[in-house]
């Protein structure tokens, strides 16, 4: 059969295996007594070649004991209700199934791997497809449910002889169903909420820990930079790069180093310009954006022009920083790129500068926008770009 | 401007940064003390009574705004200039609303910092480009037309067009002098606009600004 108890007993007593099996089956069918004895024997007799019994292993399994007690008490409750409703043979059958169920739960959790494999094979039809790696808990649940169902059916079948007595059972079943229907979703929700809360807490802790770690590493970098200030350009770009990464990670929730490459909003695009220009030209870009909206082809063109202006300031102005300011208003988006570099005389523009102004102008004009370049020698340059917003995208995307 | 060297108290939890600021300030100001946390800062400032406190927004024992609100109760003449490496808008707004006269980022140059200290000591407000951007954003998202809870005094919930112009120019990297030239007003008028914005920031309904800051953080 299942646990090899009959075979083991036959070895010990010298009786035939088949005789013992028959005895078990007959006593099980008559009163359930045989099943209980079988399970108890399975629990307390050591298997061939093993020194410890399942029962001794089960002593350390508090969860298993709890589960066994729960399953047994549940079954006992059902039987008790049956007894209270005066359903015939209950008195004689009550304790062996309870013992058997509790014992089976313990066996399930504490049997040796071989035996668990046997159990799994036995319960396979119940579980349907038991793929490898199926959590054993589910199997346990289904087994218990199946046994309870079986017990219920047996009771019902017995009572079928007396139709009048079927009614109380139906009532009890309906009450159970009502309780489950009423409280089931609530239990589920509590369980789910608990899990979500725990996950959120774990995440928050993880984040706080990481934040402090990054903070420390950045501080150390800064100390190092102070001591090795002989290559200012590189020191600045290094410091800026790590600062930027840290900021976007701490305040925007993006992992360091995840430069998405493609922005979908205006402020994202401004940040991207900041990152690229700082990385490629070793200059500080103070990027500030007010308001936000989704990008469309017009605004992408605006950003491309802003990028060109920023790169130009980085290349030619000689200033150590560039201010990049973008503002989204209901009917227009403006971007200002300003440096305090050497500037130039607009009337005597060198060819490369003229190139900038013209290409930026052309870019903006093609899309219905405008660009102005103001520059004073010795004081710096400011490029102002404005793009009107079309009616279709007038509602701000950040509306509360 | 240089009638007298203002006395300065530095509050920052990083010793490295405190000594860096000290050496940058040199003897243009008189550094009278420093502290590394909320409690030592409160006792130290109460003892030294400096003109200006350079205050880190983030401190281990609480926010910098705790220091501001505690000190302004007993020593209203002490002025605060918030100094932060953080860009989290709610932090900045919190310290400004508790009564700081200005906010600058820690990447500010030594000369600019000295200038900011002198201006705060003289009772002016100092906005970094970034703070100007924050404020524009905060008041833009509390614009009329959207359904928001008005304050007792609706004027506090909006910036005048002139104030918006000034803030825009600050955000674009202009100095007060350059802004004055741009808008054909005196630098003193620019300063009074900024002070007025500061007052609105401190008095406007908490509801909208905190909600704005919360939303901003989520983005």
Interface residues (C-beta under 8 A of the other chain):
Chain A: X219 X222 X223 X226 X247 X250 X251 X252 X267 X284 X286 X288 X289 X290 X291 X292 X323 X325 X327 X336 X338 X340 X382 X398 X399 X400
Chain B: X14 X16 X20 X86 X87 X88 X107 X129 X130 X132 X133 X136 X137 X140 X141 X146 X168 X171 X172 X173 X174 X211 X215 X217 X219
